C-alpha cells in the first residue's frame, strides 16, 4: 500500500540551468554560452616569423555566437602592474578606474593613489601595445608610464589636501598623428578648475619612469566663478584626420560655452579660442592668465547661467565630404549639443596666414524636445536630458540617447536617430536652413528605472551600425546595437554581457573597433572588450566609401589583386610599420574586393617555396586584412574560403612530416606519392592514390588509412584552433548557405575528398576495417563533420540522404568493426550530429551496465529539446518516446516522459498503446480525479483481465479517497466511491465463482455473473456449497443500481 501511495503522489522533478540571454526588441530570447576568461591561457603555436604575430593570440573569446548573433572578445588587457581594479562603489574605491581611453595602440587609465604622505592624488598610466601583440604579451607589458601633476586634482598639492571621492574625474582624450602612430598627445582637462594639461609622448618616453616628460598647462580663465554659477567643463573632443597638422579640439562647459583649443608643437602649448560668430578673436595661450580683450558671442546668451541646465553634452565633428581626401584640413563643420536638447551647427575655417580659426554659426538652434514631441504623441514629452550622442561616419545620421520626462511624471529612455541635411545649398552657411528629421525613436523599455541607468558609451561603426552600452545597479552590463540599412533603423538588438568576465564597464571608454564592425570598451576586470553584433542574414557590410555592388569586372579585379599583393609584401617586409592601403582598396567594389582577396590568398598558397614560408605568408596576409579594416568588409563566405586555404596548407605540411615520423624504412611508392603532393588540390590527389593503391594489399590500405587520419585530424584541429581566433569564425558560426555542393567553403567538404570518404566507408562496412580503434575515432569524427557541413551549407534531400547514410556507416564502424567497440565516441557523435537512433540504441544497450551514467539521456532532453533527427526530422523528445514505444518499452516512455511533459502529454493522447497508462501522467501532475477516471475506464474495458481489473480498481479507490478528502463536491466523490466498490465486489464475486475450469478470465458483467451463479447453484452437490454460491449471488445483486436489473435467465 505504501508503494502504491508513493507512486500516486510522486511528481516529476524540475531541472533548472543558469544561462545568460540575448534579446531583440521582439522579445525573443536566446541562450548565450561563453568560455571563462583567462589571460594566461596556453598560447597557440604559430609558424610566424620575421616579427609577425599570428592573429590567433590577439584576442580571447568571452562570448561566441551559437544561436545568438553576438560575439564578445577580450582584445586588450591592462598590464599586470595596474591590477587589480575595483568599481567606484566598492570598499576599495581608491583602486577604481575613473577615466580610461584608447586610441590606436595607445591606452590610458586614470585612478587615485596614495602618495608617500598618504594623500590621495589622481594619477594617469599610459602604455603602448603593438597592434600585433598577443593578449598575453599585453598583460606582461612592463613599460607603463605614470603621469602625475598637481592640477590633475581639484585641490592643489601645496594645500596638503587629498582628493575627495566626490571630486569629478578629469576629461581625457588621446590623439595620434595619422603619419606618426608611435607618438601620442594626452589631453587632460580638470573639470572644476578649467586647467588643461597636455603631454606629448613617444614610445621611448615610456621608459622614463623617474623623469617623465613635463606637461603644458593651459587655463580657461573665462569660466564663471562659484558666485556666478560655478561653470565647469562637461566635454572634451579631439580629432586628427589626414591632412591636419595639429589635432582639432573642442571643450564644452556647463554654461553652454564652447572653446576651440589649438595646439602648437614648439613649444608644446595650447591656444584657446571661444567659439562665437566674430571675425576678430582674442586668444589665450599657455603662458597667459589674462582675460580676453574682446567681448565674444556664444551660442548661449550671456545671461544664461549654468543653473539653466543647458550644459554642453558633446561636440560632434561632422566628417569631411571626402573621407579619403589627403588635402590640408582647413575647414569643417561641427555640432554642439546641450543637455536640454538644443543642437547648434557651426562651420569653421582657418585662413592661411592666421593663427586663429573663424567660426560661423548656423541660422538657429534646433530644439530636440519639439521633434520628440511630434514623434511621441502620448504621453507628451515635457522635457528631456541628452545622455550621449554620436554622428555616423558618413555624417548623415545623428544617434541620441535621451532621458525624457512626460506629462504623467513618467521617465523613459529613448534611442533616437535623426537624419541630417540642409536646405538652400547656395553656400552661405549662415543663411542655409538646417533640416533634422526624426527617423525613429526606440523606447528602451527594459529598464524599470531609467534614471538609475548609466550610459557607458555610444558609437557608430563604419557600416552604419550603432552600438551603445548600459549598466544599472545589480545588473549585468548590457550592449545594444541598432543596424541602419537603407536609412531605416527598425530594431534594437540586445545582449547581456557575461558578468563573470565583465562585471562592469568603464564609462566614456567606448570607441569604434579597427578590426571588425564593432566597438571596444574597457571593463573593470582589466579587459578591453570588443563587442560585435553579427546578424546571420545581414548583407555584406559596405566599406567606408560607397561603392558599387555588381561590378565583378575582370580588369578591376586584376588591378585590385595587383594592389593587394603589393600592399601585402610591403607590410610583410615591414611588420612594425603602420598599415597603409592604396585608396583603390578602400573604395573598391565589395564583390571585386572579395575575388581579389581570395585570388591573392590562393596565389600565396601556390607559390613554389618552403611550405613553412607559405603558411607564414597566409597568416601575415590575414593580419594585413584585419589591421587595415578590409577583413570586416568581406562577406562571411570569403572568410570561410580563407580558412579552407589555411586548412589545406596545414594538411600539406602535415603530410610532408610523415616520413620523419616513421621509424622504419619507407616504401618507395609512399615517398614518391608524398613528394608529388600539391599544396592545393589535395582532395583529387588523395582520391587518385586510393584508386591506385587501395586494392594492392593490406599494407598499402593501412598506409592510406594513416594518411587519411592525419589529413582529417590536422584539418579539424586547425579549424578548431584557428577558426575563432584567427578568422573570427566562432565554433557556433554557421557555414554560409550555398547553392551547389561544389561551393561549400570548407576544405574537408570538398566533393573530391567526400567521394573518396564514401567509397572507403562502404568498403570498410562490407569487408572490415584495417586500422585500429584510435584511427576509427578520428575518421568517424572527420567524416561526419565533412558531410554535416555540406548539409548545413546546401540543405537538399540529396545532401540529407548522404549525411544520414554516412551516420549509419560511421556509427556502425565504431560499434561493430572495432574491437572493443567504442560506444562512448559513437554516443557522443550521435548526439552531436543528431542521429537519434544511435543515441537511443546505445543508451538502451548500456542502461543496465556499470557505465550507464556515461550514456544518460536525461540531459539531452534539455540540450536537444529543439534539435531534429536527420533522417525523420522529429524533435528529440518525440523521437525518443516513439522509438521506445515501437519496441514495447512502455516503462521507458513513462519514466522519461517526465523530462518532456508537453511532448509526453501529446504522445499519450495520440498513442493507443499507451492509453492504459495515462493515469500515471495524471498522478504525476497531481490530478487524482483524472487518475480515478482513467483507471475506471481501464477497468471497464471488455477485454481487461480479471487480475488487471482488480489492480485498476484498487488504485482507483485509493486515488478517489484523495479526491474525497480535497473535493468541494462531496456527493460526486461519494457516488464514484460507491461505483468503485460495486466493481470491486463484482471482481471478488467472479473470483469466488470461478475455478480452474472457468470459461474466461475477463471481467464479466453483473447480469452474466448472476446467471452463472444460478447455474452453479443448481449444479452444487452439497448444501454448504450451494449456500456459499447464493451468498455470492446476493452480493452481485447488491452491485446493481435498479431492482429490475436482476433477471435470471
N, C-alpha and C positions, 0 to 999 in steps of 0.2 A: 504493500500500500504506500509506503514511504517513497519507493522508487517511482510509482505512478504519479504521486503528487508532485514530486520534484520535476518530472517530465512535463507536467501540465503548467507549472509556474515558471519554468525556465524561460528566459528571454534571451534574445540574440545580443551578442557583445557589440559594443561600439568601438570603432577604431578611429583615432584622430591622428593627424600628421601636420606638423607645423610647416608652413610654407610662406614664402614671400609672394606677392602678387603684383602683376602689372595690369593696368586697366586702360580702357579707352572711354571716352565720354558716352559711349553707348552701353556702358556698364557690363562689358564682357570681361571676365576675369581669367587670367592665365597664371599657372604656377611658374615660379622662377627658381632655378637651381644655380648655385654658384659654388666655386671652389674656394676653400679657405685661403686667405691672403698670407703669403709667406715670402717676404722679400729675400730671404736667404735660401730659397729653394734651389735644388740641384740644377746647375746650368746645363743647357743643352749643347752637345758637341756641335762644333761648326767648322767647316773646312775653310773659312775665310782667312785670307792673308792680306798682306800689304796694307795694314792699318784699317781694314774694313771690319765691321762688326755685323754679324748676322742679325736680321730683324727679329729673329727668334727670341732674343733676350730683351727686346726693347719694351715689353710690357708684360704684365701678369694679369690674367683674366680673373675678374671678380664676379662677373655675371655674363653668361653666354646665351645667345639665342637658342631656344629649343622650340617650344610652341609660342614663345614670345618673339618680339621684334626689336628687342633692346640688347645692347652689349655694353658692358662696363669694364674698363681695364685700368689698371694702375700703370701709368706711363712714366711716372717720375716719383721720387720719394725724397723726403728730407734726409740729409746726411745724419748718420747716427749720432754725431756730436750734438745735434739740436733736439734730440728726442729725450724724454717723452714730452708730449704736448698734453694739454687739457682743455676742456671747454671753459669759457669765461664764468660759467656758473658753478664750476667745481670748487672743491675746497682749496685746491692749489691754484688759485686764479692767476698767480704771478707767472706761471708757465704757459698760460693761454696765448695762442697766436691771435694778435689783434688786427694785424694787417698782413697781407700777402699779395704777391704779384709775380707774374711770369711773362716774359717777353722773349720769344725765341729760345735760345739756350740759356738765358739768364733767369735766375729766380731770386726772390727776396721774401723774407718774413720779418715781421716786427713783433716783439713782445717785451714784457717788462722783466727786468732782472735787478737783483740787489747788488750794489757796488760794495767796495771794501768798508764803507761807512754804514752799511746796512740800509742805505736809502734806495728806494725802488725807482729805477730810471727806465726810460724807453730806449731800447737798442734795436738795431737792424742787423740782419745777417744776409749776406749776398754771396752767391756762388754761381759757377758756370758748369753746365753739363753738356758734353758733346752730344750732338743730335744722334750719333751712332752708339752712344754709351748704353750699356745694359742697365737694367734696374738695379742689379746687384752692385755694379760699379758706382751708380749714383748714390746708393746707400753708404758706400765706403768712401765717398768724397771727403777728402781731407782739407782741401783749400777752400775754406769758408771765411770770408772777411767780415769782421764785426765792426759796425759803424755806430758811433755814439756822438751826441752833440747836446749841449745844454738846451738848445732851442727845440729839441725833439719833444720835450715835455712842456706842460703848461707853466710849471714853476721853474725858475732858474736854479741851477745847482748852487749858486752863490748864497741862496737863502737857506740852504740846508734842508729844504723841504723834499719830501718824496712825492712821487706821482700818486694820485688817488685812483682807485679802481673806477671812480666815476668820471675821470678825465676822458674826453673823447679821443680815440686813437687818431693819429695823423692821416692825411690823404697821401697816397703813394702812387707813383707812376714810374714805369721804366720805358726808356726809348732807346732804340738802337738804329744806327745809320744803315740803310739798305746796302751800302757798299762796304761797311766795316762791322760785321756782326760780332766780332770779338771785343768790341767796345760798347759800353752801355752808359747811359746817363740816368742817374737816380734822382727823382724829384720827390721831395717830401714837404708837405705843407702842414704847419701847425694850425689846427682848426680854430683855436681860440686867439692866439697871438697874431696870426696872419703872417708869420715868418715862413719863408720858403727856402729850403736848403737844396743845394744841387751838388752832386758828386759826379765826376767823370771817372769811370773805372775801365781798366783793361784786364785781360787775363793775368799778366804779371803782377798787377796790383793785389791780387788775391793772396799772394804770399807775404804781403806787407802787414803782418799781423800787429807788430809793435808800433808801426808808424803808418797808418792808413792815409790815403790822400785826404787833404782838407776839403771842407765843404764851403761853397759860396753861399752867403746868406743874403736874402732879399726881404725887405719889409713892405707890407701893404699898409701904408700909413693912412689910406683913405677910409679904412674900416671905422664904422661908428663905435664910439666908446660905450661902456656899460650904461652910462647915464642916457645915451641916445638910443639905446635898444640892443646893445651887445651884438653887433653884427659879427658873424662867424663865417668861416669858409665851409661850403657844402659840397663842392665838386671840383675835381681836377682832371682834365682831359689832355692827352698828349697823342700826337700822331707824327709820323715821319715817313712820308711817301717818297718814292724815287723822284729825283729832280729837286728836292728840298735840301738846302744846305744846312738848315737847322730845324729842329722839331717845332711844330706849331702847338702851343699850349694855351689852354683857357682855364680860368679859375672862376667859379661861381660862388656867390655869397648868400647868406640868409636874408639879405635885404633885396635880393633880386639883381644885384650888380654883377657884371662880368668883366674880367680883366684878361688881357692878352699878355702872355709872357714871351719875350723874345730873348733867345739865348745868344750870348757871344762866346766864342771859343777861347780867344786870347785877349785879355784874361777871361777865365771862366766866370761869367756873371749873367744876371737876368735883368732885362729891362722890362718895365711894366707899363702897359697902356690900358686905360679903361675903355671898354667897348662902348662907343657912342657915335652918333652921327655928327661928325665935325671934320673939317679939313685941317684943323690946327690942333695938335695934341701936345700937352705937356708930358713928360716922362719921368720915370724914376728908375735909377739903377741900383746896383747892389751896394754902392758906396754912399748913397744919398738917403737922408731921412726926412727931407723937406716935403711940404705939401705940393701938389700940382699947382702950376702957375695959372691955369685957366679953369673956368667952370665948364664941366663937360655934362652932356645929357646922357642919361641912362635909359634903358628900355622901360624901367620902372620910375615913375615920377619921384622927385627928390623927397617929397613929403611922405612917401610910403616908408614905413619902418619895418624892421624885422618882425614886429608883432603882428603884421598882417598875414603872416604865414606864406608869403609869396617867395619863399626861398628857391634858389636855383637847384633843380634836381640833377640836371646834367646838361652838357653842351654836346650836341651831336654834329660831327663834321660830315657834311654832305660829300660823297665821293666825287672825284672829278669826272667829267664827261667821258674821258678816255682813260680807263683804269690802267691800261698798259703803256700810257704815254710816259716818256722819259724827259719831257721838256721841263724847263725850270718852273717850279711850282710857285707862282707869284700871286695867284688869286684863287678864291674858293668860296664856298658857302658853308654856313653852319647854322644850327638852330638852337635856340635857348629855350629850355623847358622848365617851367617853375612848378613848385609843389602844388599850387592850386589849379594847375591845368591851363596855363597860358603858354602858347607856343609862338615864339617870335623868330622870324627868319632874318639872317644877316648875310651880306656879301662883303667880302674883304679882298683887297688887293694891295700890293706893295709897290710903290714907284721905284724905278730902278736905282735912283740916287738917294732915296730917302731911307732913313733908318727905321721909320715907323710904318705901321700898317694903317690903311684907311678903311673905315668901316661904313657900310651903307645899310640901313635898316629897311626891311620890307614895309609895306604901307600900313599894316596894322597887325597886332597880335591876334591869334586865333584862340577862341575860348572852347576848350575841350568839353566843358560841362554842357554847353549848348548842343554839341554834337552827340554826346551820350544821351542827353535828354530827349532828343528826337528819335534815337535808336531804341532806347529802353522806355517804353510807354508807361509801364506800371510795374512796381511803384516808381514814381517820378524821382529823378536824381536831384537831391538837394545840394550836395557839394561832393567834391572828390579830392583825393590826395594821390598824386602821382608817386609811385614807389620805384619804378625802374622804367627805362626806355632804351630802345636800340633801333638803329636805322639799318635797312638792308644794304648789302654791299653795292647793289645797283642803284641805291638811292630812291627807289620807287615806293617803299613801304616803311611806315613807322610803327613799331610794336610798342605797346604801352601796357604796363601792369598798374592798375589803379584801384584804390580802395574807395568805394562810393558810399555815401550816406544818403538814405532815401527818406521820403516824407513820412514813412511809417516807422522811422527810427531804426530801420534795419541797415546793417552794414554788409556789403558784398565785395568780393574780389573779382575783378574783370581783367581778362586778357583781350585787349582791343588792337585792331590792325587798321591803320589809316593809309590810304593811297594819296601820295603827294604829287602836286603839279602846280602849274600857274597858268593864268590867262593873259593874253596880250602878245607876249613874245616879241616886243619891239625893242628889247634890250635895256630898257630903263627899269632897273630892279625896284626902285622906289615907287614906281607907278604901276608895276605889274600886280595884278590881284592874285594872291596865292590861293590855291584850291587844296582842300584837305577833305577827302571823302572817307567817312567811317565805313570800311568794308565789312567788318564783323566785330562783334563784342561777345566773347565767350564768358559766361558766368562760371567761375571755378567754385562750384558748389559743394566740393568735398570737404571744405573747411567749415566747421561749425562756428568757429570764432575767428573770422578773417583778421581781426585787429591784432591777434596774437601771432599771426603768421609772419615769418621773416623771409623776405625775398633775398636769396643768395646772389642771384645774378640773372641777366637776360642778354643773350647774344643772338645774332642771325648769321647762320653759316652761308657759305658762298652758293649753295644750291637752293637758297631761299627757305630753308627750314630753320625755324627759330627754336631756341632752347631756353628754358627757364628752370630754376631750381628753388625749392621752398623747404622750409623746416619750421616746425612748431614744437612747443614743449611736449615731451613724452612721445614723440612720433619719429618714425624713420624719415630721413631726408627724401624728398620727392623730386624727381625730374619730370619735366613735361616737354613735349615737342608739338609744334604747330607747323605743319607742312603747307607750303604755298605752291600750288600748281595752277597755271592759267589765271593768276591773280585771284584765286579762291583759297580760303583758309577755313576748311569745313569742320575739322575735328581736332580736339585736343587729345593727345596720347600721353598716358601717364605711366610712370614706373616708380615703385617703391624701392629705393636703393638698399643693398644689403647692409643692414645696420651693424652687423658684426664686424665688417671691414670698414664701413664708412659711418661711424656713429654720428658725425655732424660735419657740415661743410663750413668753410670759412667765407664769410660774406664778402662780396665785391671782388672775388678772385676768378670769376668765370671768364674765359677767353675762347675764341674760336680755335678749334684744333687744326693743326697744319697737315696732318696725315690723312684724316678722313673727314667727311662732312658731319662733324660733331662738335662737342665743346669739351673743354678741360677746366677742372676746378680743383682747388685744394681742399683736402679733408683734414680734420684734426688728428686723424690716425697717422698723418705724415705722408699720405699718398697724394700725388697729383693724378686725378682720376679723369679718364676720358670716357665720355658718355655719348652714345650714338643710337639714334633711332633708325632702324633699317627695315622699312616695310617690304615684305616679300613680293608684293605685287607692284611696287613702285617702278616707274620707268627709270632708265639710267639718268643719273644726276648730270645736269649741264655743267660745263666749265664756267669760269668766272666771266668769260666774254661770250656773248651769244654767238652760236654758230649753227650751221645748217644741220639737217638731220638725215638726209638721204643721199649724201654726195657719192661716197664709195668710188671716186674717180681713181683710176689706176695710176695716173700721173701724180695726183695729190698724195696717194698712199706711198708711192715710191719716194716722193720728196720728204714726207714725214718720216719714213723709215731711215733715210739718209741723215736727217737732222737728229733723230733719236739715237742712232748709232754714234754719231759724232759727240753728242752730249754725254752718252754713256762712257765712252773712252776717256773723255776729258775728266769726268767725275771719277772714274776708276783709277786714273793715274794721280789724281789729287784728291784723295778722300777727305782731307781735313778742310778743304775749301767749302764755302757756302755753295749750295746747289743753285745754278743759274741755267735756265732753259731758254731756247730761242722763242721769240713771240709766236712763231708758227705753230709750236706745240701747244702753247697756252690757248690760242684761239682756234685750234683745229676742230674740224667736224668730229663728233664723238665716234661715228661709225668708221671714219678713216683712221682716227687715232687707235681705235680698237684693233684694226687689222695691222697697223704699223707695230703696235706693241707685241702682238702675237708673232709677227714676222721677225722682229728683232730677237725675241725670245727663242724662236726656232733656229735662227741663224747662228746665235751664240752657241746653241746646243750642238750644232752640226759642224763646228769648226774642228779641223784636224789638229787638235792639241791634246796635251795630257788631260785626262778626264778630271783630275782634281782641279785644274785651272778652269775647266768648263763649268764645274759646279760652283766654283767661287764667282765666276762671271755671272752665273744665273742669280745667285743671292745678291750680288752687288747691283745687278740690274733692278731687282725688286727694291732695294734700298733707294736707288735713284728715283724710281716711280713714286715711292711713298713719301720721301722727304721733299720732293718737288710738288706734291699735291696732285699729280696726274693719276695716281693709283685709285684715289677715291672717285675719280670721274669715270673709271672703267666700269662697264656692265659686269655683273657678278659672273656671268658665263666666261668672260675673259680672265677673271681671277682664278676660276677653276681650271681654265686651259693652262695658265701658268703653273698651277700646282701639278697638272699632269706632266708638263715638261720636267719639272723637278723630280717627280716620281721616276720617270723613265731614266733620267740621268743617274739617279742614285741606284737604280736596279742594274744599269750597265756597269757602274762602278763595283757593285757587289759581285756580279758575275766575274769581273776581272780579278777579284781577290780569291776566287775559289781554288785555283791551283795552289796558292801558297798555304791554304788551309788544309790541304790533303797531305797526309803523312806517307802515303805510298806513291809509287810511280804512276803518272797519269797516262792513260791510253792516248795514242796519237790522235784518234778521232775527236776526243774531248778537247785537246789542245787546239786542233785545227778549227773546231767549231767556236771555241771561246775567242780565239784570235780574230775570227771573222765577224764577231758580233758588231752590229751597228749601235750608235748611240741614240738613234731614233729608228723606229720600226722594229722594236724587239718582238712584238707580237707575231707578225708574219715570220720573222726569223726563227722563233722557237717552234711555231707550227710546222715549218719545213723540217726541222730537226726531229720532231716527234714522228712525222710521216716517214722519215728515212730510217730511224734507228729504233723505234719503239718495238717493232716486231723482230728485232735481231738478237734477242736473248734477254735473260733476266738481268744480267749485269748492266746492260745499256738502259733497260727500263728503270732500274734503281738510280742510275746516274741522272736520268732525265727528271725523275721524281725529286731528287735532291736539288736540282737546278730550279725546278718549278717552285719548290718550297722556299728557296732563297729569294726568288723573284717576288712572290706574293708577300712573304714576311717583310721584305725590305720596303716594298711599295706601301703596304698598310702602315708600317712603322713610320715611314716618312710623312704620310698623311696625318697620322695621329700626333706626331711630334711637331710638325711644321704647319699643318693646315690652319690652326688657330693663331699661332704666334707669328708666323711669317707671312701668311697670305690673308689673314683676317677672316678666315672661313672657319667658324666655330664648329665644334663636334655636332651641334644640333642644327647646323646650317644645312638647308635642303639644296640638293643639286637642282640647278635651273631646269625647267621644263623645255624639252626639245621636241622637234617634230619627227626626227628619224633616229634610229638606233645608232647609226654611224656618227651622229653628232654629240653623243653623250660625252661631256667634257671631263673625263677622268680616265687615267691610263689603264687601270685594272678592268675597265668596262669596254675596252676596245674590242670590236667584233671579231678580229682575227684571233685574239687571245681567248675569247669566250668559246669560239668553235673548238679550239684545242682542249679547253677545260671540259666541255660537254663530252667530247669523244673519249677522253681519259676516264671521266666518271662512269660512262656506260661500260667501258672495258673493265674497270675495277668492280663494278656492280655485278657483272656477269661472271668474271673469272677470278676475282680475288685481288686484294691489294698487295703490292710488292714491297711497300715501305713499312715503317714502324709507326707506333701509335702517336708519337710526337709530330711526325710529318703529317699524319692524317688530320690532326687538330689544326695545323696551320693551313692545310689545303681546304678543309671544310670551312674554316673562318673566311679565308680569302675568296673562295668560290661563291659563298652566299653573299658576301659583301659586293662582289662584282655584279651578280645578277640582281641583287636588291637595288643597287644604284641605277641600273638600267631601267628597272621597273618604275622607280621613283621619278626618273627623268622622262621616260616615254611610257606612260601607263596605258598600254593597249592590252587586248586579250592575248595577243601573241607573247608579249613580254611577261604577262602574268602567268600564263601556262608554263613558260620556260622556267620562270622563277620557282613555281610550285614543284616542277619536276626536279629542279636542282636541289630543293629542300628535301624531297623524298629520298634522293640518292645519297646526298651527303650525310643526312641523319642515319640512314641505313648503313653507310660506310663506317660511321663511328660506332654503331651499336652491334653490327653483325660481322664485319670484316676484320675488326681489330680485336686482338686478344691480349689482355682482358678488355671488355667493352668500356668505352669512355663515356659513360652516361652523364657525367657532370657537365662536360663540354656540350654534349648533344642537347641536354636540357637547356643550358644557357643560350645556345644558338637558336633553339626552337622558340624561346621566349623573345630573343632579340629580333628575329625575323618573322615573328607572328605565325609560326607553324604550330597551331594549337593542337593538332592531332598528336604531334610529337610530345608536346607538353603534357597532355592528358595521359598518354600511354606510359611515358617514362615515370611520371609521378605515381601512377597506379602500380607499376611494377615494383616501386621502392617503398610503398607506404607501410609495409609490414617488416621492413628491414631496419637495421641499426642506423643507416644513413638517411632515414626518411626525412629528417629535418632539412637536409640539403635540397630536397626536391619538394618542399612545401609549396603549395599553390595558393595559400591564403594571401600572401602579399600581392599576388598577381591580380586579385580582384580589384585592387586599387590601382596598381601600376598599369594594367591593361584594360581598364574599365571601358575605354573608348577605342581600343585597338581592334582591328578586323582581321580575321583569318584570311590568309592569302587565297586559299582555294575556295572557301564558301562565302567569304565576305560577312560572316557572322561575327558579332561582338564576342569578346572572350567569355563573359559570364554566360551568355546564351549558348555558345558552343560547348562549354564545359558541361552544363546541365543536359544538353541534348546528347552529347557523346556518352555520358554515363547512363542516361535513360534508355538509349538504344541497346545498351548492354545489360539491362535489367539491374543496374547498380542503384536501386532507389534509395538505399541508405546514404550513398554519396550525394545524391541530389538533395536529400533532406538536410544532411549535415552542412553542406557547403552553400545551401541556399540562403543561409543567414548572412552571408557576406555580400549578397547581391539581392536584397529583399524585393526591390521593384521587379527585377528580371524573374526572380523565383515566383513571385505572385502571378505574373502574366503566364509563366510556364505552367503553373499549377492549373490555371483556368483553362488552358488550351490542351493539356495532356490528359487523355483518358486513362492512361496507365497510372497516373499519379492521383486520380480522383480519390481513392480510398485514404490518401494521406493528407488531405487538405486540412484536417483537424489539427495536425501538428503545427502548421503555419499559424493557424488561429490561436493556438496555445502560446506560441512564441510572441504573438502580438498582444497577448492578454485578453483576447476576445473569447471568453469562456462560453458565452451564449452561442457564438459561431462554432466552438468546439462541440457543444452539445448537439446542435442541429446537424453538423457534419457526421458525427458518429451515429446519430439516429438514422440518417439516410443510408449509411453503410449497413447498419443492422437490418434495414427493411428491404434490402435487395433480395430478389427471389433466389439468386444463386449463392447467397452467402452461406458458408459452412457453419455448423452449429457452434463449434468452439470459437470461431471468429465473431459470431453474433454475441456470444456470451462476453467476450472481451470488450467489444464495442459498447455494449450496454452498460457494463461495469464502469468503463471510463466515462460514458455519458452521464451516469448517475453521479460520479464524483465531480464532474465539471458543472453539472446543474446545481449541485449543492453550493458551489461557489456563487453561482448566479443567484440562487435563492437568498444568500446572505447579503448580497450587494444590490439586488434589483429593487427598483421602485415599484414594479408591477408584481407583487407577491402572488396574486391569483394566477397569472400566466405561468410563473415558475412552478407553482404547486401543481397546476394541471399537467405541465410537462413532466413533473416528477412522477405523477400517477401513471402517465403513459409509459414511462421507462420501467416502472415497477411491473406493470402489466406484461410488457415484453419479456422482462426477466422471468416472470412466472411461467410464461409460455416455454422459454428455454428450459427451465427446470422441469416442467411437466414433460417435455419431449425427452429429456434425459431419463426421467423415471419410466416412461412408456417403452422407450427403445431398448433393445438388447442387441447382441452381436449380429442378429439376423435382420436388423432394421432395414427397410427398403430404401432409405435415403438418409444422408447426414445433413441435408439442408434444413433450415428452419421452416416449419410448416405454419400454416395459418391456424387460428383458434378453431374454426369450423372443422378443418380437416383433422386436427388433433382430437377433437371431441368425438367424431365418428370413429376414429381409430381406437380411442379408449373404449367406446361402446363395443366394438368388435372384440377387443382384448378381454373385456369383462365377460363376454359370452363364452369365450374360449377358456377362461380360467378354470382350473381343476379343483381348487380348494377355496374355502370361504375367505381365508386370510388374504390370499392374492387378489380375489375379486373385490374385497373391501378396500384394499390399497388402491386399486385402479379407480374405484368410484370416488374416493377422496381426491385423486388426481384430476378426475373429470370435473369435480366441483371447483377445483382451483382454476381450471380452464374456463369454466363458465363465469367465474368472477372477473376474468380479464375482458369479458365482452361488455360493451357500453350499454346496449339495449337488450331487454329480455327476449325480444322477438328474434334476436340473432341466434338464439340457442335452438338449433334444429338438428335432429339426429335422423340421418337417412338410413 
